[in-house]
Amino acid sequence: MAKKKMKDLSKGYEEVCEAVCSLLSRSEIKGVARDYIRGLLSHVERKNGWQLAEESGHTTPYAIQHLLGRAKWDAEALRDKLIDYVRCYMDDGASVLVLDETGFIKKGRASAGVARQYSGTAGRIENCQIGVFLTIASSRGATLLDRRLYIPESWFEDRARCQAAHIPDSIQFATKIELAQHMLEHAIGQGIQARWVLGDAVYGNASALRQMLEQCEINYVLGVSATHKMWVDISQASAAQLIAALEPQQWQRCACGQGTKGPRVYDWALYPINTADELKKQRYLLARRSVREPSEIAYYRVYAPASASLKEIVEAAGQRWTIECVFESAKGEVGLDQYEVRKWHSWYRHITLAMFAHAMLVATRQQVKKKRPAKMGSASSLLHFKRVRGL
């Protein structure tokens, strides 16, 4: 069985290398790219320049630094190849797309976009970079699909600093919401078929993002704040006000998926706020209440088929946590956060290569799972691949 896994993993590795090397013109840099991908997939504890160089037999990290820095190749073109790969292996026509950001703690002020800002990863304000990501999840697995480096507005007040970090002059300040919308529009344009788009209140409070999804006829469950106001008939009310007026029988208890300690069970209520498209689509306010602490209530804006049940909407909402698992896996398995680069384009190169390596692991895991005899059970983990990565 180990030989079959090795064969599957080697095939995936070659596919990723082919995609990357097709963007490189020189044979020696193609070899470095193969080494870099192999290193990301290896058991190396810290996937930074020096350790990846040692893993590949290089005496210095200069060749790897050249790949991420001075070499001529397009990370955006690689991102499109990644989307093609994911569409082939993981898009089952009923996928969900999840928006979220993650922080990368950094020292100093030279790394592109670094600033004292809130990092959800650390749970506090830190000196860090923030990456906004788009994740895809389906019955075939979950992985990162696109990425944008958030550059705080203060950076654009210092063009010399931007130039030192190699931030192109064409890049202008964009909010996290705008970055997210660009990623969604690009993924949809590349043929990704999403049944739902999910995100927290950063994205749900943005009317422009919701309008774009409705125009594309894509369902969404997006978090909103308790004070978020919406129109009901001819008046406005906050999410908290609308839910506070519900009768006890309007709440239903159900699970929104599996957690580390079993099913995640909450009380849920669905409040129609206005009709988006008669007979076809409906807008709702969804509320999630803690069973143990009834005062803890989360709110969501929903756009869904009028025929959708509460259970279906709740199950969709529960998949938002997929992105947290993907971040953890990508950081732990392929070193998403272990880079030591400072330049804008170098960040995109490392992050995209790590995303592609992670997508390959997820796709390979699914292929191995399908081939596994029933007597071996269904448990599977990316950690298992560490034992068979002889690439």
N, C-alpha and C positions, 0 to 999 in steps of 0.2 A: 504494500500500500504506500510506503514511503517513496518508492521509486515513481509511482504514479503522481504523487504530490509534487515531487521534484520536477517531473516532466511538465506538469501544468504550470508550475511556478516559472520554470525556464522559458516556456512559451510566452507567458505574460511579460517577462523581463525583456525578451527579444522584441515584442510588440512595442513596448515603451521606448526601447532604445532606437528602434526604427523610426518612430515618430519624432524623437528628439534629433537624431542624426540627419534626418531629411532637411532640417533647418540649418545645418552646419556644412560649410564647404570644404574645410581642411580635414584630412584624415587624422592628424594627431589630436585635434580638438574633439573629434568624434570619439576617439579612444578615451579621452578624459571624461567625456560625457557618460560613456558606458561605465567607467569607474565610479563616477559620482552617483549614478543611479544604483549601482551595485552596493555602494556604501550606505545609501539611504535604506536599502532593504536588508542590510546586514545586522549583526548582533552588536555592533559598536555602540557603546553606552552613550557617548556624546557625538552627535553627527555634525561636528564643526570641521573647519578646513584642515587642521592638523591631524585629527583622528581619522578623517576620511582619507587623507593622503597616506597615512601609515597603513590603513587597511588595504589600500590599492598598491602599495609598494613604492610610492613616491617618497623621495628623501625630504622634500619641502612641499608646502601647500601652494606653491606659486601657480602650478598648472590649473588647479581647482579655482584659485582666485581669478585666474585669467578667464576661465569658463563663465564665471558669475559676473565678471567685471568688464574686461576689455574686448572679449570675443564678440564678433558681430552675429547676432541672431535675435529673433523676435519672440519674446515671451508671450505676446498676444496671439501669435500664430500657433504657438504650442498650446495655449489655452483652448483655442478652437479645435485642435486635434484631440485634446482631452475631452471636450464636450462630445465630439464624434464617438470617441471610445466609450464614454459613459452611456450615450444614447444607444449604442450597439449592445452593451452588456447589462445595463441596469434600468433603462427606461422601459417600463412595462405598459405604458399608455395610461397608467393611473397613478403616476408618481406624485409626490408632494415636494414642493420647494420650500426650504426654510431659510430665513434671513436672520443673521445675528453677527455680532462682532466679537473679537477676542483680542486681548492685550498681549504685547510682547515687551516685557520689562527690559529697559536699556539704561546704561549709564551715559552720562555726558549729554551733549546737545547736538552732535554731528549727524546722527542717524536720521535719515529722511523722515519727517513727520513726527519726530520724538517731541514730547512735551509733558508737562505735569498735567495729567488728565485722568479721569476715572477709568479704571480697568475692572470690568466685571470679573475677569480671571482672578485678580488679586482681591477684589471686593473693596477697593479703596482707591484714593488718588495716588498715582505713582508716576514716575518718569518712565514713559513707555511709548511705544508705537501702537496704533490701533488698526487692525485689519477688519474690513467688512467682508463677510463671506456669504456665498450662496451654496446651500447643500441640497442634494437630491436624495430622496429616500423612496424605496419601492420594495416590492416583494423580493427583489433580487439583491438588496443591500442598500447601503447608504454611504455617500462619499461627498467630498467637496467638489463643486462644479465651477465656481468662479470666485474671484477675489479682487478687492480694491484696497489700496493703502490710503487711509484717511490722513489728509494733510491739514492740520489746524489753520484757521484763517490768519493767525499771527505770523505764520511762516511767509505768507505772501506779502507781508509788509517789509520783508528783508530779502530782496532779490539776490543779493550776494550769497546769503545763506542757502537759498534754493539752488543757485548755480553750483555751489560747493558740494551739495548733495546730489547733483545731476538731475534735479527735477526739471523736466522739459518746460520751456517757456510757454508751450501750448496748454499746459496744465493750469487750470484755474481752481479757485476754491469751490468745493462741492460738499454739501452736507452728507451725513451718513445716509440719509433718506434718498438723496439724489444718486449717490453711488449705488445703493440697493436697486433703485429703479432702473438704472443703466444696465445692471447685471441681469435683471429680470427680462428687460426688453431684448437684450442680446441672446439670452438662453432661448427665449420664445422664437426669436428670429432664426436661431440655429436648429429649430425643429424639436426642441424638448417639449413633450406633451405633459403638462402638469394638470392634475385634477384639483389640487389645493395649493395655495401659498400661505405660509404660516410665518408669524413673527411676533415679537413682543410690542410693548406700547410705543417704543421709539418709532416703529413703522406704522402701527395701527392708528396713531393720532394724526398721521399725514394724509390729508384728503386727496392730494394729487396722486399718491401711490395707489390708494383705493380706487380712484377713478380710472387710472390706467388699467388696473386688473379687470374692472367691470367692462371697460371697452373691449378688452381681449376675451371676455366671457370666461374668466378664470375665477373659480371659487376661492374664497379666502376665509381664514380665521386669524384675526390680528388683534393682539392685546391693545387695550386702551386704558387710560387712567380713570380713576373714580370720578374725577371732575370733568371728564370728556363730555361735551354736549352734543346732542343730536336732535334732529327734528322729529317730532311725533305729531302727526296731523298738522296743526298750524302753530305749534309752540315748541320751544326748546326745553330740554331737561337734561340733567347730567346722568351719567350711567348709574351712579349711586342712588339718585332720587328715583329713577325708574324701577330699579331692583328692590328698593326698600318698600315700594308700594305693592309688591307681589303678595299673594296669599300663600300660606304654608303648603297647600296642595299643589301649587305650581312648581314646586321643586321635586326633582327626581334624583335618586341616588344611583350612580353607576360608575364603572371604572373607565378610565381613559387610556388604559394600557398597563403594561407590566413595569414595575419598578424593581429596585434591588431587593426590596423586602416583600415582593408580591404585587398584586394588582393595586394601582393607584386609584383609590375610591374617593369620590367627592359628591357633594350635592350640586345639581345643575339646574338652571332655569333658562328658558329661551323666550325672549320678548320680541315680537315682530315690531319693527320701528317704522317701516314704510315699504311699499311695494316697489321693487326695482323694475320688474318687467312682468306684467300680468301673466299669470299662469305658469311662467317659466322660472323666474328668479325672485328671491325674496331677501331683503336685508333684515338682520336680526341684531339684537344685543344679547350676548350669551354671558351668563354669570356662573362662576365656579366658587363654591363655598366649602371651606374646610369642615370635615365632620367633627373633628375634635375642638376646633376653635371657630364657631359660626361667625364671629366678627371678621374673620379673614376671608375676604371676597376678592376675586380677580374678575376683570371684565374684558370682553372681547367684542369687536365688530365682526359680523359674519355676513358673507354674501354667498348664497347657496341655492341650489334648486329648490323650488317651492315644495317638491315632493320629498326632500331630505328629512330624515327623522332626527330627533335629538341624539339618538345613539350614534348615528353616522357622523354628525357634526362633532360630537364629543370625541369620538375616535380620531377624527382628523386633528382636533385641537391637541390631543395627547401626543401626536407625533412631533410637535415642536421640540421636544426634549431630545430628539434624535441628534440635533446638531451638537449638543453638549458631548454626547458619546463620540461623535465623529471628531470633534476637536481633541478630546482626550486620546483617542486612538491615533490620530495623525501626528500628534505631538510625541506620543510614546513610541510609536512604531516606526515612523519615517522622519522624525526630527523636524517637524514643521516649524517649531519655535527655537531650534538650536543653531541658527545661522549666526555668523559673525561678520555680516556685511553692513555697510552704512549707506550705500548709494541707492537711489530710487529704483533704477533698473535692476540692480543686483537683488534687491528684495523680491521683486516680481519673478526673477529667474529662479531663485531658490524655492520660493513658495510654490510656484507652478510645477517645478520638478518634483517636489515633495507631494503635492496633490496628485500628480500622475502616478507616482509610486504607490500611494495609498489606494487609489482607484484600482490599480492592478491587483493589489492584495485582496481587496474586497471581491473583485470579479473572480479571482482564482479560488477564494474560499467558497464561493457559491458553486463553482464548477466541481470542486472536490466533494462538496456536500452532496451534490446530485449523484456522484459516482460511488459514494460510500455505501457499502452493504447495510441493509436495515439492522442487522445484528450489532452493528457498531454504535447505534444510537444517533441522536441528532445534535449533541453538543458540539459546538465549534467555536474557536476563538482565534483571532489574529495572532495572539501570543504563541499559538502552536507552530506558526510558520517559522519562528526563530530556530526551531530544531531542524528545519529542512532547507534552510537558505544557503545552499552551497554554490552560490552564483559567482 
